[in-house]
């Protein structure tokens, strides 16, 4: 029995070769290198210095107090109360009864403009991404047209915002075109320093952030699947509803997250294009930072960050990116 167990079975294709010294050397060499801790150390240090520490500082400053000598360390909820509380909120006879504070309303206005801009960016950006991924067959033309969409990002953000001024003014290009075609008798005023102009400027500035992720999601769809669906008698609408739409959802979600985060912190376009007629959460933070009221600016920043986190969670709940990918 022991002799039978000691016999080496050659197998169906012969005996397995024994590793020589060179193979052992290669194996030991492959195991050498930097440890995992050293590989993640640079990224971790970067996040700690430029993300974790600033966030912790904002939280700490939000509890401090303003004194004639400057900021004073304390654990005060004064500025949180000022952010949420409105005088007369609980008084039925007051015109401010159950009226949210101006800062909450400003945050709500910021969310409103963000959602409207996200919807318009999706309406404008999805067809462009669909055309690039599905209608343009050659990769070089896809890349060339996609880079053409990225051209606005090659210029300064402030320049792109200011460029709308000669377009929307009473003597701007749009009004001159309307007058030249005889559509209007006098320059229209709803274009400049208005909600319309502000929204259009935001769409033009940030739509490319949605085009990119949607384009890459659509480009990954196997064309053979679409051809098979066509051969089985599916209509273009059915193909889009059952295949293209669901498979592009991760790109839509990622693009909307990019746009959501960028516009929630927006402040320059509101000043330049809207003429400061509306306040956003970003402009409120900027104003209180400018007058050195750092604790209250920190409170507004924390509320803005909380709204961003909630918005991102909602988007990820609607579209499970990890599952779809």
C-alpha positions as CSV (number, residue, x, y, z in Angstrom):
1,X,0.0,0.0,0.0
2,X,2.8,2.4,0.9
3,X,4.6,1.5,-2.3
4,X,1.5,2.3,-4.4
5,X,1.2,5.7,-2.7
6,X,4.9,6.5,-3.2
7,X,4.6,6.1,-7.0
8,X,4.5,9.3,-8.9
9,X,1.6,9.6,-11.3
10,X,2.6,11.0,-14.6
11,X,-0.8,12.3,-15.5
12,X,-2.4,12.5,-19.0
13,X,0.2,14.8,-20.5
14,X,3.3,13.7,-18.6
15,X,5.1,14.6,-15.4
16,X,5.0,18.1,-14.1
17,X,8.4,19.8,-14.5
18,X,10.2,20.7,-11.3
19,X,10.9,24.4,-10.9
20,X,14.6,25.2,-11.2
21,X,16.6,27.9,-9.5
22,X,15.8,30.6,-12.1
23,X,12.0,30.2,-11.6
24,X,12.5,30.5,-7.9
25,X,14.5,33.6,-8.4
26,X,11.7,35.1,-10.6
27,X,9.1,34.3,-8.0
28,X,11.1,35.8,-5.2
29,X,11.8,38.9,-7.3
30,X,8.1,39.4,-8.1
31,X,7.3,39.4,-4.4
32,X,9.7,42.3,-3.8
33,X,8.5,45.9,-4.0
34,X,6.8,48.6,-2.0
35,X,4.3,47.6,0.6
36,X,0.6,48.6,0.4
37,X,1.1,51.2,3.1
38,X,3.8,53.0,1.1
39,X,1.6,52.9,-2.1
40,X,-1.4,54.5,-0.5
41,X,0.6,56.9,1.7
42,X,0.8,59.8,-0.8
43,X,-2.9,59.8,-1.6
44,X,-3.8,59.5,2.0
45,X,-1.5,62.3,3.0
46,X,-3.0,64.5,0.2
47,X,-6.6,63.8,1.4
48,X,-5.7,64.5,5.0
49,X,-4.0,67.8,4.3
50,X,-6.4,69.2,1.7
51,X,-9.7,67.5,2.7
52,X,-9.9,66.2,6.2
53,X,-8.1,69.0,8.0
54,X,-10.0,71.8,6.2
55,X,-13.4,70.1,6.9
56,X,-12.4,69.6,10.6
57,X,-11.4,73.3,10.7
58,X,-14.7,74.4,9.3
59,X,-16.6,72.3,11.9
60,X,-14.4,73.7,14.7
61,X,-14.7,77.4,13.5
62,X,-18.5,77.1,13.3
63,X,-18.6,76.8,17.2
64,X,-16.3,79.7,17.8
65,X,-17.3,83.3,18.8
66,X,-16.5,86.7,17.3
67,X,-14.9,89.1,19.7
68,X,-13.4,92.6,19.3
69,X,-10.0,90.9,19.4
70,X,-10.9,88.3,16.8
71,X,-12.0,84.7,16.9
72,X,-12.3,83.2,20.3
73,X,-12.4,79.4,20.9
74,X,-15.7,78.4,22.4
75,X,-18.6,75.9,22.1
76,X,-21.3,78.3,21.0
77,X,-24.5,77.5,19.0
78,X,-25.2,81.2,18.4
79,X,-24.6,81.1,14.7
80,X,-26.5,77.8,14.2
81,X,-29.5,79.5,15.9
82,X,-29.0,82.6,13.7
83,X,-29.0,80.3,10.6
84,X,-32.2,78.5,11.4
85,X,-34.2,80.9,13.6
86,X,-36.4,83.7,12.2
87,X,-37.9,86.3,14.5
88,X,-41.7,85.8,14.6
89,X,-41.5,82.2,13.4
90,X,-43.7,80.9,16.2
91,X,-45.9,84.0,16.4
92,X,-49.2,83.5,14.5
93,X,-49.7,87.3,14.3
94,X,-46.4,87.9,12.7
95,X,-45.9,88.1,8.9
96,X,-43.0,85.7,9.4
97,X,-45.0,83.0,11.0
98,X,-43.6,79.6,10.0
99,X,-41.4,81.4,7.4
100,X,-38.0,79.7,7.1
101,X,-35.0,81.9,7.7
102,X,-33.5,83.8,4.7
103,X,-30.5,81.5,4.8
104,X,-32.6,78.3,4.4
105,X,-34.6,80.0,1.7
106,X,-31.3,80.9,0.0
107,X,-30.2,77.3,0.2
108,X,-33.5,76.2,-1.2
109,X,-33.2,78.7,-4.1
110,X,-29.7,77.2,-4.8
111,X,-31.1,73.7,-4.9
112,X,-33.9,74.9,-7.2
113,X,-31.5,76.4,-9.8
114,X,-29.3,73.4,-9.5
115,X,-32.2,70.9,-10.3
116,X,-33.4,73.0,-13.2
117,X,-29.9,73.3,-14.6
118,X,-29.4,69.5,-14.2
119,X,-32.6,68.8,-16.1
120,X,-31.7,71.2,-18.9
121,X,-28.1,69.8,-19.1
122,X,-29.6,66.3,-19.4
123,X,-32.0,67.4,-22.1
124,X,-29.2,69.1,-24.1
125,X,-26.3,66.8,-23.3
126,X,-27.8,63.4,-23.7
127,X,-28.6,63.8,-27.5
128,X,-25.1,65.1,-28.1
129,X,-23.5,62.2,-26.3
130,X,-25.9,59.8,-28.1
131,X,-24.9,61.3,-31.5
132,X,-21.2,60.9,-30.7
133,X,-21.4,57.4,-29.4
134,X,-24.1,55.9,-31.7
135,X,-24.1,57.9,-34.9
136,X,-20.5,58.6,-35.4
137,X,-18.8,55.4,-36.4
138,X,-15.1,56.2,-36.6
139,X,-13.2,56.7,-33.4
140,X,-11.1,59.6,-34.7
141,X,-14.2,61.6,-35.5
142,X,-15.8,60.7,-32.1
143,X,-12.7,61.9,-30.4
144,X,-12.5,65.1,-32.5
145,X,-16.1,66.0,-31.9
146,X,-15.8,65.2,-28.2
147,X,-12.8,67.5,-27.9
148,X,-14.8,70.2,-29.7
149,X,-17.4,69.9,-26.9
150,X,-14.5,70.4,-24.4
151,X,-13.3,73.6,-26.0
152,X,-15.2,75.9,-23.6
153,X,-13.3,74.2,-20.7
154,X,-10.0,75.3,-22.2
155,X,-10.8,78.9,-21.2
156,X,-11.2,80.4,-17.8
157,X,-14.5,79.9,-16.0
158,X,-14.8,83.6,-15.4
159,X,-14.3,84.4,-19.1
160,X,-17.0,82.0,-20.0
161,X,-19.4,83.7,-17.6
162,X,-18.5,87.2,-18.7
163,X,-18.9,86.2,-22.4
164,X,-22.6,86.1,-21.8
165,X,-22.8,89.8,-21.2
166,X,-22.5,90.9,-24.8
167,X,-24.9,88.1,-25.8
168,X,-27.8,88.9,-23.5
169,X,-27.6,92.7,-23.1
170,X,-30.2,95.1,-24.5
171,X,-27.7,95.8,-27.3
172,X,-26.4,92.3,-27.3
173,X,-26.1,89.9,-30.1
174,X,-29.4,88.1,-29.4
175,X,-31.4,91.3,-29.2
176,X,-29.8,92.6,-32.4
177,X,-30.7,89.4,-34.2
178,X,-34.3,89.6,-33.0
179,X,-34.5,93.2,-34.1
180,X,-32.9,92.4,-37.5
181,X,-35.4,89.6,-38.2
182,X,-38.3,91.8,-37.2
183,X,-39.4,89.5,-34.4
184,X,-39.5,92.3,-31.9
185,X,-39.9,96.0,-32.2
186,X,-37.6,96.9,-29.2
187,X,-34.9,95.1,-27.3
188,X,-36.3,92.5,-24.8
189,X,-35.2,92.9,-21.3
190,X,-35.8,89.4,-19.9
191,X,-32.5,88.1,-21.2
192,X,-30.1,90.2,-19.2
193,X,-29.8,90.1,-15.4
194,X,-32.7,87.6,-15.2
195,X,-33.4,84.0,-14.1
196,X,-33.6,83.0,-17.8
197,X,-30.1,84.3,-18.6
198,X,-28.6,82.9,-15.4
199,X,-30.0,79.5,-16.1
200,X,-28.8,79.5,-19.7
201,X,-25.4,80.5,-18.6
202,X,-25.2,77.7,-16.1
203,X,-26.3,75.2,-18.7
204,X,-23.7,76.3,-21.2
205,X,-20.9,76.3,-18.6
206,X,-21.6,72.9,-17.1
207,X,-23.3,70.8,-19.7
208,X,-20.0,69.3,-20.8
209,X,-19.7,67.7,-17.4
210,X,-22.7,65.6,-18.3
211,X,-21.8,64.9,-21.9
212,X,-18.5,63.2,-21.0
213,X,-19.8,60.4,-18.6
214,X,-22.9,59.8,-20.7
215,X,-20.8,59.5,-23.9
216,X,-18.4,57.0,-22.3
217,X,-21.4,54.9,-21.0
218,X,-23.0,54.8,-24.4
219,X,-19.7,54.0,-26.1
220,X,-19.4,50.8,-24.0
221,X,-22.6,49.4,-25.3
222,X,-22.0,46.4,-27.6
223,X,-23.4,47.2,-31.1
224,X,-24.1,43.5,-31.7
225,X,-26.7,43.6,-28.9
226,X,-28.5,46.4,-30.8
227,X,-28.3,44.6,-34.1
228,X,-29.7,41.5,-32.4
229,X,-32.6,43.4,-31.0
230,X,-33.3,44.9,-34.4
231,X,-33.2,41.5,-36.1
232,X,-35.8,40.3,-33.5
233,X,-38.2,43.0,-34.6
234,X,-37.6,45.6,-31.8
235,X,-38.5,49.2,-32.7
236,X,-35.9,52.0,-32.1
237,X,-38.0,53.2,-29.1
238,X,-38.0,49.7,-27.6
239,X,-34.2,49.4,-28.1
240,X,-33.7,52.7,-26.3
241,X,-36.1,51.8,-23.5
242,X,-34.8,48.3,-22.9
243,X,-31.1,48.5,-23.7
244,X,-29.6,51.9,-24.4
245,X,-31.4,53.8,-21.6
246,X,-30.7,51.4,-18.8
247,X,-27.1,50.8,-19.8
248,X,-26.4,54.6,-20.0
249,X,-27.8,55.3,-16.5
250,X,-24.4,55.1,-14.7
251,X,-23.1,57.8,-17.0
252,X,-26.2,59.9,-16.4
253,X,-25.8,59.6,-12.7
254,X,-22.1,60.4,-12.7
255,X,-22.7,63.4,-14.9
256,X,-25.6,64.7,-12.8
257,X,-23.4,64.3,-9.6
258,X,-20.7,66.4,-11.3
259,X,-23.1,69.1,-12.3
260,X,-24.9,69.0,-8.9
261,X,-21.8,69.5,-6.9
262,X,-20.4,72.3,-9.1
263,X,-23.6,74.4,-9.2
264,X,-24.4,74.0,-5.5
265,X,-21.1,75.9,-4.8
266,X,-21.6,78.3,-7.6
267,X,-21.3,82.1,-6.9
268,X,-19.5,83.9,-9.8
269,X,-22.2,83.4,-12.4
270,X,-24.9,84.7,-10.1
271,X,-22.9,87.9,-9.6
272,X,-21.8,88.4,-13.3
273,X,-24.8,87.2,-15.3
274,X,-27.6,87.7,-12.8
275,X,-26.2,91.0,-11.5
276,X,-26.3,90.0,-7.9
277,X,-30.1,90.0,-8.0
278,X,-30.2,86.6,-6.4
279,X,-28.2,85.1,-3.6
280,X,-26.9,81.6,-3.6
281,X,-25.3,79.6,-0.8
282,X,-21.9,80.3,-2.4
283,X,-22.4,84.1,-2.4
284,X,-23.6,84.0,1.2
285,X,-20.5,82.2,2.3
286,X,-18.3,84.6,0.2
287,X,-20.0,87.7,1.7
288,X,-19.6,86.6,5.3
289,X,-16.1,85.5,4.7
290,X,-15.4,88.9,3.2
291,X,-16.5,90.7,6.4
292,X,-14.4,88.2,8.5
293,X,-17.4,86.6,10.1
294,X,-15.7,83.2,9.8
295,X,-17.9,81.2,12.2
296,X,-21.1,82.1,10.4
297,X,-19.5,81.5,7.0
298,X,-18.5,78.0,8.4
299,X,-22.1,77.3,9.4
300,X,-23.3,78.1,5.9
301,X,-20.6,76.0,4.4
302,X,-21.5,73.0,6.6
303,X,-25.2,73.4,5.7
304,X,-24.2,73.6,2.0
305,X,-22.1,70.5,2.3
306,X,-24.9,68.6,4.1
307,X,-27.3,69.5,1.2
308,X,-24.7,68.2,-1.3
309,X,-24.3,64.9,0.6
310,X,-28.1,64.4,0.7
311,X,-28.4,65.2,-3.0
312,X,-25.6,62.8,-3.9
313,X,-27.2,60.0,-1.8
314,X,-30.5,60.6,-3.5
315,X,-28.9,60.3,-6.9
316,X,-27.1,57.1,-5.9
317,X,-30.3,55.7,-4.5
318,X,-32.1,56.3,-7.8
319,X,-29.3,54.8,-9.8
320,X,-27.1,52.1,-8.2
321,X,-23.9,52.8,-10.1
322,X,-22.0,49.8,-8.8
323,X,-24.9,47.5,-9.8
324,X,-25.3,49.0,-13.2
325,X,-21.6,48.9,-14.0
